[in-house]
Amino acid sequence: MFRFFTQRHWLLWSWIGSAIILSSLWIQVKIDVKINEWFGQFYDMIQKALGAPNSITIEEYWASLLS
């Protein structure tokens, strides 16, 4: 099944293609982590506001929403 990794004809394509696929997955994970950090901070703030009224100001809400 993975014989093309060792065949001379496909050697360059298989290793370069694998490197491209793995590096694109790595970049996608880094982007997903950044998005998750933002959503985490935003929704933690919303949960704090719902748990204790008047615990955040409207300016904090809008600033977080616009960021």
Buried (B, 14 or more C-beta within 10 A) or exposed (E): EEEEEEEEEEEEEBEEEEEEEEEEEEEEEEEEEEEEEEEEEBEEBBEEBEEEEEEBEEEEBEEBEEE
